[in-house]
Amino acid sequence: MDPLKALADAERKPYWLDSPARPGPTPRLTANTTADLVVVGGGFSGLWTALMAKERDPSLDVVLLEGRRIGWAATGRNGGFCMATLTHGLANGLERWPEEIDRLERMGVENLDEIERTLDRYGVDCSFDRTGELHVATEPWQVESLNEHLDLISELGLDYVPLDRDQVRAEVGSPTYLAGLWERSGCAMLDPARLAWGLRAACLRLGVRVHERTPVRSMRDDGGTISLRTPYGVVTARRVALGTGVFPPLLRRLRHFVVPVYDYALMTEPLTADQLASVGWHNRQGVGDSGNRFHYYRLSDDNRILWGGYDAVYYNGGLVKAEYEQRDETFVKLAGHFYDTFPQLADVRFTHRWGGVIDTCSRFSAFYGQAHGGRLVYAAGYTGMGVGATRFGANVMLDLLSGEPTERTGLRMVREKPIPFPPEPVRSGVIQFTRWSIAQADQHEGRRNLWLRALDRMGLGFDS
Ligand SMILES: Cc1cc2nc3c(=O)[nH]c(=O)nc-3n(C[C@H](O)[C@H](O)[C@H](O)COP(=O)(O)OP(=O)(O)OC[C@H]3O[C@@H](n4cnc5c(N)ncnc54)[C@H](O)[C@@H]3O)c2cc1C
């Protein structure tokens, strides 16, 4: 179908948030108050932090402040791939922290197991389904890189199954696939908005005071405590945890480490039984292709296909703006790629189109830290892979606040910071040239130009 026609009736809003299951907002903060711990941000990062703070110490008085609505940002508009990796994939972790990759992989799987157990404990229904992820090669140069780390993967005891052309097409029927690698245990598919609302309900059940539509405007260190000013009240707290993603940071130093990158997605109408049968997809894995600019796609529980990725857009100036959440040029491109991948679904139309902002950092995986004499902690920089990893980051923040060393806080990955981005306007120039170079590499059999090779040597990059 012509992409423009297929998109004609698509709503301009995130599919997951457009649900009758969305709860009404909790009350705004309207008076001054005190707390043991204030968590700022009602995305996965803040929700996991508040929930696990209460689980660690039920007597702690915890307040969560969210500027808009729980899960409205990246948390409620992502692909719903809940991955074990804490390092934005094995290859990135291996490149940066080879001596601790076995521990990082183990802790990632434990984190995913714990997410599953938490959902059971609180009865959170978010269609969590441990299908794994199917990595597919669609160009000959990608086949080799797909199987690059197979020896190490088996040494680490990870459950990956290499698939040849016929085997991968038997899993998911696309004429574009040349080979695949099914990462079986390291990824679950879920509905991210229902996860966020479920975590909110669990927080409320444990006594966290959740205030939505309560943006923190500024922060002041009062010595033993920190005061957070919101439009209608001040919270004075002994401890503060920031889970504010890529939004203008309350702690100025974070500006240097994260940049806003917009990622876009489409949702189709539900497939008919015949349409689904034409693709197969009996194991319902999440799928990711293997270019530097990649698509990610998956089935929803009512057999729609979420189709996203490819264009990761940095808007010069680095602002976060509502108008950037819609980009017709990208939607048309994505729809075209969908039909190239699944020509048998030429009649399928799209019902939703949206974008969201990612907190990209130069090492692609989150970083952690403390400020104000250890009274404030933060975690940011999940670079498009935070659905699962934010729970690990929340645990790191709570470990740091406790002051007790743990296996997590001993990791070099946790102790080190990413290399900062240069200030604007140099930042825009560097990022746009890097994006152009990445697109060139995809067009030239993955060959990286001098610029990308220089960045690789410095351990720097741009990703989503
Ligand atoms: C289109 C898209 C697809 C993605 N797909 C995947 C995927 O499939 N798998 C995956 O692992 N990751 C994916 N991601 C990334 C993932 O969604 C994020 O890593 C994760 O949601 C980050 O959660 P967070 O809580 O850190 O940030 P956010 O969800 O951005 O939440 C931050 C919250 O802090 C609040 N806030 C900020 N400042 C203040 C303040 N001063 N006062 C009060 N509140 C404040 C904001 O309002 C916001 O609600 C995707 C992201 C996008 C955009």
The ligand as a Tripos MOL2 file, in Angstrom:
@<TRIPOS>MOLECULE
LIG
   53    58     1     0     0
SMALL
NO_CHARGES

@<TRIPOS>ATOM
      1 C1         10.2820    5.4230   20.7730 C.3       1 LIG1
      2 C2         11.1160    4.7680   21.8460 C.ar      1 LIG1
      3 C3         11.3230    3.3940   21.8060 C.ar      1 LIG1
      4 C4         12.0830    2.7610   22.8080 C.ar      1 LIG1
      5 N1         12.1590    1.3980   22.8220 N.ar      1 LIG1
      6 C5         12.7730    0.7660   23.8570 C.ar      1 LIG1
      7 C6         12.7270   -0.6360   23.9760 C.ar      1 LIG1
      8 O1         12.0650   -1.3280   23.2050 O.2       1 LIG1
      9 N2         13.4290   -1.2090   24.9870 N.ar      1 LIG1
     10 C7         14.1320   -0.4650   25.8960 C.ar      1 LIG1
     11 O2         14.7720   -1.0350   26.7860 O.2       1 LIG1
     12 N3         14.1150    0.8850   25.8550 N.ar      1 LIG1
     13 C8         13.4400    1.5130   24.8740 C.ar      1 LIG1
     14 N4         13.3770    2.8750   24.8460 N.ar      1 LIG1
     15 C9         14.0170    3.6240   25.9440 C.3       1 LIG1
     16 C10        13.2160    3.5370   27.2430 C.3       1 LIG1
     17 O3         11.8880    3.9150   26.9970 O.3       1 LIG1
     18 C11        13.8790    4.4580   28.2730 C.3       1 LIG1
     19 O4         15.2400    4.0700   28.4240 O.3       1 LIG1
     20 C12        13.2160    4.4260   29.6320 C.3       1 LIG1
     21 O5         11.8320    4.5660   29.5430 O.3       1 LIG1
     22 C13        13.8160    5.5450   30.4800 C.3       1 LIG1
     23 O6         13.0380    5.7340   31.6290 O.3       1 LIG1
     24 P1         13.3130    7.0000   32.5610 P.3       1 LIG1
     25 O7         12.4360    6.8820   33.7260 O.co2     1 LIG1
     26 O8         14.7780    7.1290   32.7850 O.co2     1 LIG1
     27 O9         12.9430    8.2670   31.6580 O.3       1 LIG1
     28 P2         11.5360    8.8870   31.2110 P.3       1 LIG1
     29 O10        10.5700    7.8660   30.7920 O.co2     1 LIG1
     30 O11        11.8950    9.9530   30.2160 O.co2     1 LIG1
     31 O12        10.9670    9.5640   32.5240 O.3       1 LIG1
     32 C14        11.5180   10.7130   33.0940 C.3       1 LIG1
     33 C15        10.3910   11.3990   33.8420 C.3       1 LIG1
     34 O13        10.9320   12.4420   34.6440 O.3       1 LIG1
     35 C16        10.0030   13.5080   34.6660 C.3       1 LIG1
     36 N5         10.7170   14.7340   35.0180 N.ar      1 LIG1
     37 C17        11.8170   15.2490   34.4050 C.ar      1 LIG1
     38 N6         12.2060   16.3820   35.0320 N.ar      1 LIG1
     39 C18        11.3490   16.5710   36.0630 C.ar      1 LIG1
     40 C19        11.2300   17.5720   37.0680 C.ar      1 LIG1
     41 N7         12.0790   18.6210   37.1430 N.pl3     1 LIG1
     42 N8         10.2100   17.4690   37.9680 N.ar      1 LIG1
     43 C20         9.3480   16.4040   37.9260 C.ar      1 LIG1
     44 N9          9.4140   15.4380   36.9850 N.ar      1 LIG1
     45 C21        10.4050   15.5210   36.0710 C.ar      1 LIG1
     46 C22         9.4580   13.5290   33.2400 C.3       1 LIG1
     47 O14         8.2210   14.2190   33.1810 O.3       1 LIG1
     48 C23         9.3580   12.0450   32.9200 C.3       1 LIG1
     49 O15         8.0880   11.5150   33.2170 O.3       1 LIG1
     50 C24        12.6660    3.5450   23.8480 C.ar      1 LIG1
     51 C25        12.4540    4.9190   23.8890 C.ar      1 LIG1
     52 C26        11.6880    5.5290   22.9010 C.ar      1 LIG1
     53 C27        11.4690    7.0060   22.9720 C.3       1 LIG1
@<TRIPOS>BOND
     1     1     2 1
     2     2     3 ar
     3     2    52 ar
     4     3     4 ar
     5     4     5 ar
     6     4    50 ar
     7     5     6 ar
     8     6     7 ar
     9     6    13 1
    10     7     8 2
    11     7     9 ar
    12     9    10 ar
    13    10    11 2
    14    10    12 ar
    15    12    13 ar
    16    13    14 ar
    17    14    15 1
    18    14    50 ar
    19    15    16 1
    20    16    17 1
    21    16    18 1
    22    18    19 1
    23    18    20 1
    24    20    21 1
    25    20    22 1
    26    22    23 1
    27    23    24 1
    28    24    25 2
    29    24    26 1
    30    24    27 1
    31    27    28 1
    32    28    29 2
    33    28    30 1
    34    28    31 1
    35    31    32 1
    36    32    33 1
    37    33    34 1
    38    33    48 1
    39    34    35 1
    40    35    36 1
    41    35    46 1
    42    36    37 ar
    43    36    45 ar
    44    37    38 ar
    45    38    39 ar
    46    39    40 ar
    47    39    45 ar
    48    40    41 1
    49    40    42 ar
    50    42    43 ar
    51    43    44 ar
    52    44    45 ar
    53    46    47 1
    54    46    48 1
    55    48    49 1
    56    50    51 ar
    57    51    52 ar
    58    52    53 1
@<TRIPOS>SUBSTRUCTURE
     1 LIG1         1 GROUP 0 **** ****
